Amino acid sequence: MLNFGWPELFIIIALTVLFVGPQDLPRVMVALGRVARRLQYARYAITRQFDEVMREADLDDIRKSVNFEQEDNPARELYEDAFADEDLATLGMEENKGGGKDNE
């Protein structure tokens, strides 16, 4: 993003000393430090809020998808269909086993 080498850093320091002055430089540096700290905290707070919202959203989706007994859960229909398919598959296997023995 920002690639500063030593030569660029020395030029920035020299220009800052020329424009601000050596007497006001400590106050400017303290103010810049405070601004940087506030920006870093704002970034931290936003990241925490975003992570919390994502975690809450994921947990709610997981809770809804796991709770198949809930009436308004759209996965309930798939859950019931899966059991119906399993029952049909089990019946088909039993018929095949029974049919194979009858044919022999």
Phi and psi restraints in degrees (range 20) as a CNS / XPLOR table:
assign (resid 1 and name C) (resid 2 and name N)
       (resid 2 and name CA) (resid 2 and name C) 1.0 -112.5 20.0 2
assign (resid 2 and name N) (resid 2 and name CA)
       (resid 2 and name C) (resid 3 and name N) 1.0 111.3 20.0 2
assign (resid 2 and name C) (resid 3 and name N)
       (resid 3 and name CA) (resid 3 and name C) 1.0 -104.8 20.0 2
assign (resid 3 and name N) (resid 3 and name CA)
       (resid 3 and name C) (resid 4 and name N) 1.0 96.3 20.0 2
assign (resid 3 and name C) (resid 4 and name N)
       (resid 4 and name CA) (resid 4 and name C) 1.0 -102.9 20.0 2
assign (resid 4 and name N) (resid 4 and name CA)
       (resid 4 and name C) (resid 5 and name N) 1.0 127.7 20.0 2
assign (resid 4 and name C) (resid 5 and name N)
       (resid 5 and name CA) (resid 5 and name C) 1.0 -100.3 20.0 2
assign (resid 5 and name N) (resid 5 and name CA)
       (resid 5 and name C) (resid 6 and name N) 1.0 -179.5 20.0 2
assign (resid 5 and name C) (resid 6 and name N)
       (resid 6 and name CA) (resid 6 and name C) 1.0 -61.6 20.0 2
assign (resid 6 and name N) (resid 6 and name CA)
       (resid 6 and name C) (resid 7 and name N) 1.0 -42.2 20.0 2
assign (resid 6 and name C) (resid 7 and name N)
       (resid 7 and name CA) (resid 7 and name C) 1.0 -61.3 20.0 2
assign (resid 7 and name N) (resid 7 and name CA)
       (resid 7 and name C) (resid 8 and name N) 1.0 -41.6 20.0 2
assign (resid 7 and name C) (resid 8 and name N)
       (resid 8 and name CA) (resid 8 and name C) 1.0 -65.6 20.0 2
assign (resid 8 and name N) (resid 8 and name CA)
       (resid 8 and name C) (resid 9 and name N) 1.0 -40.2 20.0 2
assign (resid 8 and name C) (resid 9 and name N)
       (resid 9 and name CA) (resid 9 and name C) 1.0 -63.0 20.0 2
assign (resid 9 and name N) (resid 9 and name CA)
       (resid 9 and name C) (resid 10 and name N) 1.0 -41.9 20.0 2
assign (resid 9 and name C) (resid 10 and name N)
       (resid 10 and name CA) (resid 10 and name C) 1.0 -64.5 20.0 2
assign (resid 10 and name N) (resid 10 and name CA)
       (resid 10 and name C) (resid 11 and name N) 1.0 -37.7 20.0 2
assign (resid 10 and name C) (resid 11 and name N)
       (resid 11 and name CA) (resid 11 and name C) 1.0 -65.7 20.0 2
assign (resid 11 and name N) (resid 11 and name CA)
       (resid 11 and name C) (resid 12 and name N) 1.0 -42.2 20.0 2
assign (resid 11 and name C) (resid 12 and name N)
       (resid 12 and name CA) (resid 12 and name C) 1.0 -63.7 20.0 2
assign (resid 12 and name N) (resid 12 and name CA)
       (resid 12 and name C) (resid 13 and name N) 1.0 -43.0 20.0 2
assign (resid 12 and name C) (resid 13 and name N)
       (resid 13 and name CA) (resid 13 and name C) 1.0 -63.3 20.0 2
assign (resid 13 and name N) (resid 13 and name CA)
       (resid 13 and name C) (resid 14 and name N) 1.0 -44.1 20.0 2
assign (resid 13 and name C) (resid 14 and name N)
       (resid 14 and name CA) (resid 14 and name C) 1.0 -63.2 20.0 2
assign (resid 14 and name N) (resid 14 and name CA)
       (resid 14 and name C) (resid 15 and name N) 1.0 -44.3 20.0 2
assign (resid 14 and name C) (resid 15 and name N)
       (resid 15 and name CA) (resid 15 and name C) 1.0 -65.2 20.0 2
assign (resid 15 and name N) (resid 15 and name CA)
       (resid 15 and name C) (resid 16 and name N) 1.0 -37.1 20.0 2
assign (resid 15 and name C) (resid 16 and name N)
       (resid 16 and name CA) (resid 16 and name C) 1.0 -65.5 20.0 2
assign (resid 16 and name N) (resid 16 and name CA)
       (resid 16 and name C) (resid 17 and name N) 1.0 -43.6 20.0 2
assign (resid 16 and name C) (resid 17 and name N)
       (resid 17 and name CA) (resid 17 and name C) 1.0 -63.9 20.0 2
assign (resid 17 and name N) (resid 17 and name CA)
       (resid 17 and name C) (resid 18 and name N) 1.0 -38.3 20.0 2
assign (resid 17 and name C) (resid 18 and name N)
       (resid 18 and name CA) (resid 18 and name C) 1.0 -68.6 20.0 2
assign (resid 18 and name N) (resid 18 and name CA)
       (resid 18 and name C) (resid 19 and name N) 1.0 -43.7 20.0 2
assign (resid 18 and name C) (resid 19 and name N)
       (resid 19 and name CA) (resid 19 and name C) 1.0 -80.9 20.0 2
assign (resid 19 and name N) (resid 19 and name CA)
       (resid 19 and name C) (resid 20 and name N) 1.0 -38.8 20.0 2
assign (resid 19 and name C) (resid 20 and name N)
       (resid 20 and name CA) (resid 20 and name C) 1.0 -87.0 20.0 2
assign (resid 20 and name N) (resid 20 and name CA)
       (resid 20 and name C) (resid 21 and name N) 1.0 -40.2 20.0 2
assign (resid 20 and name C) (resid 21 and name N)
       (resid 21 and name CA) (resid 21 and name C) 1.0 99.2 20.0 2
assign (resid 21 and name N) (resid 21 and name CA)
       (resid 21 and name C) (resid 22 and name N) 1.0 148.9 20.0 2
assign (resid 21 and name C) (resid 22 and name N)
       (resid 22 and name CA) (resid 22 and name C) 1.0 -68.0 20.0 2
assign (resid 22 and name N) (resid 22 and name CA)
       (resid 22 and name C) (resid 23 and name N) 1.0 -25.8 20.0 2
assign (resid 22 and name C) (resid 23 and name N)
       (resid 23 and name CA) (resid 23 and name C) 1.0 -76.2 20.0 2
assign (resid 23 and name N) (resid 23 and name CA)
       (resid 23 and name C) (resid 24 and name N) 1.0 -37.6 20.0 2
assign (resid 23 and name C) (resid 24 and name N)
       (resid 24 and name CA) (resid 24 and name C) 1.0 -89.1 20.0 2
assign (resid 24 and name N) (resid 24 and name CA)
       (resid 24 and name C) (resid 25 and name N) 1.0 -6.8 20.0 2
assign (resid 24 and name C) (resid 25 and name N)
       (resid 25 and name CA) (resid 25 and name C) 1.0 -58.8 20.0 2
assign (resid 25 and name N) (resid 25 and name CA)
       (resid 25 and name C) (resid 26 and name N) 1.0 -44.0 20.0 2
assign (resid 25 and name C) (resid 26 and name N)
       (resid 26 and name CA) (resid 26 and name C) 1.0 -60.6 20.0 2
assign (resid 26 and name N) (resid 26 and name CA)
       (resid 26 and name C) (resid 27 and name N) 1.0 -40.1 20.0 2
assign (resid 26 and name C) (resid 27 and name N)
       (resid 27 and name CA) (resid 27 and name C) 1.0 -65.6 20.0 2
assign (resid 27 and name N) (resid 27 and name CA)
       (resid 27 and name C) (resid 28 and name N) 1.0 -39.6 20.0 2
assign (resid 27 and name C) (resid 28 and name N)
       (resid 28 and name CA) (resid 28 and name C) 1.0 -65.8 20.0 2
assign (resid 28 and name N) (resid 28 and name CA)
       (resid 28 and name C) (resid 29 and name N) 1.0 -41.5 20.0 2
assign (resid 28 and name C) (resid 29 and name N)
       (resid 29 and name CA) (resid 29 and name C) 1.0 -65.4 20.0 2
assign (resid 29 and name N) (resid 29 and name CA)
       (resid 29 and name C) (resid 30 and name N) 1.0 -39.6 20.0 2
assign (resid 29 and name C) (resid 30 and name N)
       (resid 30 and name CA) (resid 30 and name C) 1.0 -64.2 20.0 2
assign (resid 30 and name N) (resid 30 and name CA)
       (resid 30 and name C) (resid 31 and name N) 1.0 -43.3 20.0 2
assign (resid 30 and name C) (resid 31 and name N)
       (resid 31 and name CA) (resid 31 and name C) 1.0 -63.4 20.0 2
assign (resid 31 and name N) (resid 31 and name CA)
       (resid 31 and name C) (resid 32 and name N) 1.0 -42.2 20.0 2
assign (resid 31 and name C) (resid 32 and name N)
       (resid 32 and name CA) (resid 32 and name C) 1.0 -64.8 20.0 2
assign (resid 32 and name N) (resid 32 and name CA)
       (resid 32 and name C) (resid 33 and name N) 1.0 -37.5 20.0 2
assign (resid 32 and name C) (resid 33 and name N)
       (resid 33 and name CA) (resid 33 and name C) 1.0 -63.2 20.0 2
assign (resid 33 and name N) (resid 33 and name CA)
       (resid 33 and name C) (resid 34 and name N) 1.0 -41.8 20.0 2
assign (resid 33 and name C) (resid 34 and name N)
       (resid 34 and name CA) (resid 34 and name C) 1.0 -64.3 20.0 2
assign (resid 34 and name N) (resid 34 and name CA)
       (resid 34 and name C) (resid 35 and name N) 1.0 -42.8 20.0 2
assign (resid 34 and name C) (resid 35 and name N)
       (resid 35 and name CA) (resid 35 and name C) 1.0 -62.9 20.0 2
assign (resid 35 and name N) (resid 35 and name CA)
       (resid 35 and name C) (resid 36 and name N) 1.0 -44.1 20.0 2
assign (resid 35 and name C) (resid 36 and name N)
       (resid 36 and name CA) (resid 36 and name C) 1.0 -62.9 20.0 2
assign (resid 36 and name N) (resid 36 and name CA)
       (resid 36 and name C) (resid 37 and name N) 1.0 -40.5 20.0 2
assign (resid 36 and name C) (resid 37 and name N)
       (resid 37 and name CA) (resid 37 and name C) 1.0 -65.7 20.0 2
assign (resid 37 and name N) (resid 37 and name CA)
       (resid 37 and name C) (resid 38 and name N) 1.0 -41.0 20.0 2
assign (resid 37 and name C) (resid 38 and name N)
       (resid 38 and name CA) (resid 38 and name C) 1.0 -65.9 20.0 2
assign (resid 38 and name N) (resid 38 and name CA)
       (resid 38 and name C) (resid 39 and name N) 1.0 -40.8 20.0 2
assign (resid 38 and name C) (resid 39 and name N)
       (resid 39 and name CA) (resid 39 and name C) 1.0 -64.2 20.0 2
assign (resid 39 and name N) (resid 39 and name CA)
       (resid 39 and name C) (resid 40 and name N) 1.0 -39.9 20.0 2
assign (resid 39 and name C) (resid 40 and name N)
       (resid 40 and name CA) (resid 40 and name C) 1.0 -65.9 20.0 2
assign (resid 40 and name N) (resid 40 and name CA)
       (resid 40 and name C) (resid 41 and name N) 1.0 -40.3 20.0 2
assign (resid 40 and name C) (resid 41 and name N)
       (resid 41 and name CA) (resid 41 and name C) 1.0 -67.0 20.0 2
assign (resid 41 and name N) (resid 41 and name CA)
       (resid 41 and name C) (resid 42 and name N) 1.0 -40.0 20.0 2
assign (resid 41 and name C) (resid 42 and name N)
       (resid 42 and name CA) (resid 42 and name C) 1.0 -62.0 20.0 2
assign (resid 42 and name N) (resid 42 and name CA)
       (resid 42 and name C) (resid 43 and name N) 1.0 -41.8 20.0 2
assign (resid 42 and name C) (resid 43 and name N)
       (resid 43 and name CA) (resid 43 and name C) 1.0 -62.9 20.0 2
assign (resid 43 and name N) (resid 43 and name CA)
       (resid 43 and name C) (resid 44 and name N) 1.0 -41.9 20.0 2
assign (resid 43 and name C) (resid 44 and name N)
       (resid 44 and name CA) (resid 44 and name C) 1.0 -62.7 20.0 2
assign (resid 44 and name N) (resid 44 and name CA)
       (resid 44 and name C) (resid 45 and name N) 1.0 -45.4 20.0 2
assign (resid 44 and name C) (resid 45 and name N)
       (resid 45 and name CA) (resid 45 and name C) 1.0 -64.9 20.0 2
assign (resid 45 and name N) (resid 45 and name CA)
       (resid 45 and name C) (resid 46 and name N) 1.0 -41.8 20.0 2
assign (resid 45 and name C) (resid 46 and name N)
       (resid 46 and name CA) (resid 46 and name C) 1.0 -65.1 20.0 2
assign (resid 46 and name N) (resid 46 and name CA)
       (resid 46 and name C) (resid 47 and name N) 1.0 -41.7 20.0 2
assign (resid 46 and name C) (resid 47 and name N)
       (resid 47 and name CA) (resid 47 and name C) 1.0 -62.9 20.0 2
assign (resid 47 and name N) (resid 47 and name CA)
       (resid 47 and name C) (resid 48 and name N) 1.0 -43.2 20.0 2
assign (resid 47 and name C) (resid 48 and name N)
       (resid 48 and name CA) (resid 48 and name C) 1.0 -61.8 20.0 2
assign (resid 48 and name N) (resid 48 and name CA)
       (resid 48 and name C) (resid 49 and name N) 1.0 -44.8 20.0 2
assign (resid 48 and name C) (resid 49 and name N)
       (resid 49 and name CA) (resid 49 and name C) 1.0 -63.2 20.0 2
assign (resid 49 and name N) (resid 49 and name CA)
       (resid 49 and name C) (resid 50 and name N) 1.0 -42.7 20.0 2
assign (resid 49 and name C) (resid 50 and name N)
       (resid 50 and name CA) (resid 50 and name C) 1.0 -62.3 20.0 2
assign (resid 50 and name N) (resid 50 and name CA)
       (resid 50 and name C) (resid 51 and name N) 1.0 -46.0 20.0 2
assign (resid 50 and name C) (resid 51 and name N)
       (resid 51 and name CA) (resid 51 and name C) 1.0 -62.5 20.0 2
assign (resid 51 and name N) (resid 51 and name CA)
       (resid 51 and name C) (resid 52 and name N) 1.0 -39.6 20.0 2
assign (resid 51 and name C) (resid 52 and name N)
       (resid 52 and name CA) (resid 52 and name C) 1.0 -65.3 20.0 2
assign (resid 52 and name N) (resid 52 and name CA)
       (resid 52 and name C) (resid 53 and name N) 1.0 -42.7 20.0 2
assign (resid 52 and name C) (resid 53 and name N)
       (resid 53 and name CA) (resid 53 and name C) 1.0 -63.9 20.0 2
assign (resid 53 and name N) (resid 53 and name CA)
       (resid 53 and name C) (resid 54 and name N) 1.0 -43.0 20.0 2
assign (resid 53 and name C) (resid 54 and name N)
       (resid 54 and name CA) (resid 54 and name C) 1.0 -64.9 20.0 2
assign (resid 54 and name N) (resid 54 and name CA)
       (resid 54 and name C) (resid 55 and name N) 1.0 -40.9 20.0 2
assign (resid 54 and name C) (resid 55 and name N)
       (resid 55 and name CA) (resid 55 and name C) 1.0 -64.9 20.0 2
assign (resid 55 and name N) (resid 55 and name CA)
       (resid 55 and name C) (resid 56 and name N) 1.0 -43.9 20.0 2
assign (resid 55 and name C) (resid 56 and name N)
       (resid 56 and name CA) (resid 56 and name C) 1.0 -63.7 20.0 2
assign (resid 56 and name N) (resid 56 and name CA)
       (resid 56 and name C) (resid 57 and name N) 1.0 -42.8 20.0 2
assign (resid 56 and name C) (resid 57 and name N)
       (resid 57 and name CA) (resid 57 and name C) 1.0 -64.6 20.0 2
assign (resid 57 and name N) (resid 57 and name CA)
       (resid 57 and name C) (resid 58 and name N) 1.0 -43.2 20.0 2
assign (resid 57 and name C) (resid 58 and name N)
       (resid 58 and name CA) (resid 58 and name C) 1.0 -64.8 20.0 2
assign (resid 58 and name N) (resid 58 and name CA)
       (resid 58 and name C) (resid 59 and name N) 1.0 -41.7 20.0 2
assign (resid 58 and name C) (resid 59 and name N)
       (resid 59 and name CA) (resid 59 and name C) 1.0 -65.5 20.0 2
assign (resid 59 and name N) (resid 59 and name CA)
       (resid 59 and name C) (resid 60 and name N) 1.0 -39.7 20.0 2
assign (resid 59 and name C) (resid 60 and name N)
       (resid 60 and name CA) (resid 60 and name C) 1.0 -63.9 20.0 2
assign (resid 60 and name N) (resid 60 and name CA)
       (resid 60 and name C) (resid 61 and name N) 1.0 -42.7 20.0 2
assign (resid 60 and name C) (resid 61 and name N)
       (resid 61 and name CA) (resid 61 and name C) 1.0 -62.8 20.0 2
assign (resid 61 and name N) (resid 61 and name CA)
       (resid 61 and name C) (resid 62 and name N) 1.0 -41.5 20.0 2
assign (resid 61 and name C) (resid 62 and name N)
       (resid 62 and name CA) (resid 62 and name C) 1.0 -66.3 20.0 2
assign (resid 62 and name N) (resid 62 and name CA)
       (resid 62 and name C) (resid 63 and name N) 1.0 -43.0 20.0 2
assign (resid 62 and name C) (resid 63 and name N)
       (resid 63 and name CA) (resid 63 and name C) 1.0 -60.6 20.0 2
assign (resid 63 and name N) (resid 63 and name CA)
       (resid 63 and name C) (resid 64 and name N) 1.0 -42.6 20.0 2
assign (resid 63 and name C) (resid 64 and name N)
       (resid 64 and name CA) (resid 64 and name C) 1.0 -67.3 20.0 2
assign (resid 64 and name N) (resid 64 and name CA)
       (resid 64 and name C) (resid 65 and name N) 1.0 -38.4 20.0 2
assign (resid 64 and name C) (resid 65 and name N)
       (resid 65 and name CA) (resid 65 and name C) 1.0 -74.2 20.0 2
assign (resid 65 and name N) (resid 65 and name CA)
       (resid 65 and name C) (resid 66 and name N) 1.0 -26.3 20.0 2
assign (resid 65 and name C) (resid 66 and name N)
       (resid 66 and name CA) (resid 66 and name C) 1.0 -84.2 20.0 2
assign (resid 66 and name N) (resid 66 and name CA)
       (resid 66 and name C) (resid 67 and name N) 1.0 -32.4 20.0 2
assign (resid 66 and name C) (resid 67 and name N)
       (resid 67 and name CA) (resid 67 and name C) 1.0 -83.5 20.0 2
assign (resid 67 and name N) (resid 67 and name CA)
       (resid 67 and name C) (resid 68 and name N) 1.0 83.7 20.0 2
assign (resid 67 and name C) (resid 68 and name N)
       (resid 68 and name CA) (resid 68 and name C) 1.0 -75.7 20.0 2
assign (resid 68 and name N) (resid 68 and name CA)
       (resid 68 and name C) (resid 69 and name N) 1.0 -21.7 20.0 2
assign (resid 68 and name C) (resid 69 and name N)
       (resid 69 and name CA) (resid 69 and name C) 1.0 -74.0 20.0 2
assign (resid 69 and name N) (resid 69 and name CA)
       (resid 69 and name C) (resid 70 and name N) 1.0 -17.3 20.0 2
assign (resid 69 and name C) (resid 70 and name N)
       (resid 70 and name CA) (resid 70 and name C) 1.0 -64.6 20.0 2
assign (resid 70 and name N) (resid 70 and name CA)
       (resid 70 and name C) (resid 71 and name N) 1.0 132.3 20.0 2
assign (resid 70 and name C) (resid 71 and name N)
       (resid 71 and name CA) (resid 71 and name C) 1.0 -62.5 20.0 2
assign (resid 71 and name N) (resid 71 and name CA)
       (resid 71 and name C) (resid 72 and name N) 1.0 -41.2 20.0 2
assign (resid 71 and name C) (resid 72 and name N)
       (resid 72 and name CA) (resid 72 and name C) 1.0 -89.4 20.0 2
assign (resid 72 and name N) (resid 72 and name CA)
       (resid 72 and name C) (resid 73 and name N) 1.0 13.0 20.0 2
assign (resid 72 and name C) (resid 73 and name N)
       (resid 73 and name CA) (resid 73 and name C) 1.0 -82.4 20.0 2
assign (resid 73 and name N) (resid 73 and name CA)
       (resid 73 and name C) (resid 74 and name N) 1.0 120.6 20.0 2
assign (resid 73 and name C) (resid 74 and name N)
       (resid 74 and name CA) (resid 74 and name C) 1.0 -66.1 20.0 2
assign (resid 74 and name N) (resid 74 and name CA)
       (resid 74 and name C) (resid 75 and name N) 1.0 -21.0 20.0 2
assign (resid 74 and name C) (resid 75 and name N)
       (resid 75 and name CA) (resid 75 and name C) 1.0 -77.1 20.0 2
assign (resid 75 and name N) (resid 75 and name CA)
       (resid 75 and name C) (resid 76 and name N) 1.0 -13.1 20.0 2
assign (resid 75 and name C) (resid 76 and name N)
       (resid 76 and name CA) (resid 76 and name C) 1.0 -60.9 20.0 2
assign (resid 76 and name N) (resid 76 and name CA)
       (resid 76 and name C) (resid 77 and name N) 1.0 -41.3 20.0 2
assign (resid 76 and name C) (resid 77 and name N)
       (resid 77 and name CA) (resid 77 and name C) 1.0 -63.0 20.0 2
assign (resid 77 and name N) (resid 77 and name CA)
       (resid 77 and name C) (resid 78 and name N) 1.0 -42.5 20.0 2
assign (resid 77 and name C) (resid 78 and name N)
       (resid 78 and name CA) (resid 78 and name C) 1.0 -64.7 20.0 2
assign (resid 78 and name N) (resid 78 and name CA)
       (resid 78 and name C) (resid 79 and name N) 1.0 -38.1 20.0 2
assign (resid 78 and name C) (resid 79 and name N)
       (resid 79 and name CA) (resid 79 and name C) 1.0 -61.9 20.0 2
assign (resid 79 and name N) (resid 79 and name CA)
       (resid 79 and name C) (resid 80 and name N) 1.0 -46.5 20.0 2
assign (resid 79 and name C) (resid 80 and name N)
       (resid 80 and name CA) (resid 80 and name C) 1.0 -67.5 20.0 2
assign (resid 80 and name N) (resid 80 and name CA)
       (resid 80 and name C) (resid 81 and name N) 1.0 -37.9 20.0 2
assign (resid 80 and name C) (resid 81 and name N)
       (resid 81 and name CA) (resid 81 and name C) 1.0 -63.7 20.0 2
assign (resid 81 and name N) (resid 81 and name CA)
       (resid 81 and name C) (resid 82 and name N) 1.0 -37.6 20.0 2
assign (resid 81 and name C) (resid 82 and name N)
       (resid 82 and name CA) (resid 82 and name C) 1.0 -65.0 20.0 2
assign (resid 82 and name N) (resid 82 and name CA)
       (resid 82 and name C) (resid 83 and name N) 1.0 -41.4 20.0 2
assign (resid 82 and name C) (resid 83 and name N)
       (resid 83 and name CA) (resid 83 and name C) 1.0 -65.0 20.0 2
assign (resid 83 and name N) (resid 83 and name CA)
       (resid 83 and name C) (resid 84 and name N) 1.0 -38.8 20.0 2
assign (resid 83 and name C) (resid 84 and name N)
       (resid 84 and name CA) (resid 84 and name C) 1.0 -64.2 20.0 2
assign (resid 84 and name N) (resid 84 and name CA)
       (resid 84 and name C) (resid 85 and name N) 1.0 -42.8 20.0 2
assign (resid 84 and name C) (resid 85 and name N)
       (resid 85 and name CA) (resid 85 and name C) 1.0 -62.8 20.0 2
assign (resid 85 and name N) (resid 85 and name CA)
       (resid 85 and name C) (resid 86 and name N) 1.0 -39.8 20.0 2
assign (resid 85 and name C) (resid 86 and name N)
       (resid 86 and name CA) (resid 86 and name C) 1.0 -65.1 20.0 2
assign (resid 86 and name N) (resid 86 and name CA)
       (resid 86 and name C) (resid 87 and name N) 1.0 -40.7 20.0 2
assign (resid 86 and name C) (resid 87 and name N)
       (resid 87 and name CA) (resid 87 and name C) 1.0 -63.3 20.0 2
assign (resid 87 and name N) (resid 87 and name CA)
       (resid 87 and name C) (resid 88 and name N) 1.0 -42.5 20.0 2
assign (resid 87 and name C) (resid 88 and name N)
       (resid 88 and name CA) (resid 88 and name C) 1.0 -64.4 20.0 2
assign (resid 88 and name N) (resid 88 and name CA)
       (resid 88 and name C) (resid 89 and name N) 1.0 -40.4 20.0 2
assign (resid 88 and name C) (resid 89 and name N)
       (resid 89 and name CA) (resid 89 and name C) 1.0 -65.5 20.0 2
assign (resid 89 and name N) (resid 89 and name CA)
       (resid 89 and name C) (resid 90 and name N) 1.0 -38.7 20.0 2
assign (resid 89 and name C) (resid 90 and name N)
       (resid 90 and name CA) (resid 90 and name C) 1.0 -65.2 20.0 2
assign (resid 90 and name N) (resid 90 and name CA)
       (resid 90 and name C) (resid 91 and name N) 1.0 -42.3 20.0 2
assign (resid 90 and name C) (resid 91 and name N)
       (resid 91 and name CA) (resid 91 and name C) 1.0 -62.9 20.0 2
assign (resid 91 and name N) (resid 91 and name CA)
       (resid 91 and name C) (resid 92 and name N) 1.0 -40.8 20.0 2
assign (resid 91 and name C) (resid 92 and name N)
       (resid 92 and name CA) (resid 92 and name C) 1.0 -63.4 20.0 2
assign (resid 92 and name N) (resid 92 and name CA)
       (resid 92 and name C) (resid 93 and name N) 1.0 -37.7 20.0 2
assign (resid 92 and name C) (resid 93 and name N)
       (resid 93 and name CA) (resid 93 and name C) 1.0 -68.9 20.0 2
assign (resid 93 and name N) (resid 93 and name CA)
       (resid 93 and name C) (resid 94 and name N) 1.0 -38.4 20.0 2
assign (resid 93 and name C) (resid 94 and name N)
       (resid 94 and name CA) (resid 94 and name C) 1.0 -67.3 20.0 2
assign (resid 94 and name N) (resid 94 and name CA)
       (resid 94 and name C) (resid 95 and name N) 1.0 -38.2 20.0 2
assign (resid 94 and name C) (resid 95 and name N)
       (resid 95 and name CA) (resid 95 and name C) 1.0 -65.7 20.0 2
assign (resid 95 and name N) (resid 95 and name CA)
       (resid 95 and name C) (resid 96 and name N) 1.0 -39.5 20.0 2
assign (resid 95 and name C) (resid 96 and name N)
       (resid 96 and name CA) (resid 96 and name C) 1.0 -64.9 20.0 2
assign (resid 96 and name N) (resid 96 and name CA)
       (resid 96 and name C) (resid 97 and name N) 1.0 -40.4 20.0 2
assign (resid 96 and name C) (resid 97 and name N)
       (resid 97 and name CA) (resid 97 and name C) 1.0 -66.4 20.0 2
assign (resid 97 and name N) (resid 97 and name CA)
       (resid 97 and name C) (resid 98 and name N) 1.0 -45.2 20.0 2
assign (resid 97 and name C) (resid 98 and name N)
       (resid 98 and name CA) (resid 98 and name C) 1.0 -67.2 20.0 2
assign (resid 98 and name N) (resid 98 and name CA)
       (resid 98 and name C) (resid 99 and name N) 1.0 -40.2 20.0 2
assign (resid 98 and name C) (resid 99 and name N)
       (resid 99 and name CA) (resid 99 and name C) 1.0 -67.7 20.0 2
assign (resid 99 and name N) (resid 99 and name CA)
       (resid 99 and name C) (resid 100 and name N) 1.0 -34.5 20.0 2
assign (resid 99 and name C) (resid 100 and name N)
       (resid 100 and name CA) (resid 100 and name C) 1.0 -68.1 20.0 2
assign (resid 100 and name N) (resid 100 and name CA)
       (resid 100 and name C) (resid 101 and name N) 1.0 -36.1 20.0 2
assign (resid 100 and name C) (resid 101 and name N)
       (resid 101 and name CA) (resid 101 and name C) 1.0 -73.4 20.0 2
assign (resid 101 and name N) (resid 101 and name CA)
       (resid 101 and name C) (resid 102 and name N) 1.0 -34.0 20.0 2
assign (resid 101 and name C) (resid 102 and name N)
       (resid 102 and name CA) (resid 102 and name C) 1.0 -69.7 20.0 2
assign (resid 102 and name N) (resid 102 and name CA)
       (resid 102 and name C) (resid 103 and name N) 1.0 -34.2 20.0 2
assign (resid 102 and name C) (resid 103 and name N)
       (resid 103 and name CA) (resid 103 and name C) 1.0 -74.7 20.0 2
assign (resid 103 and name N) (resid 103 and name CA)
       (resid 103 and name C) (resid 104 and name N) 1.0 -22.4 20.0 2
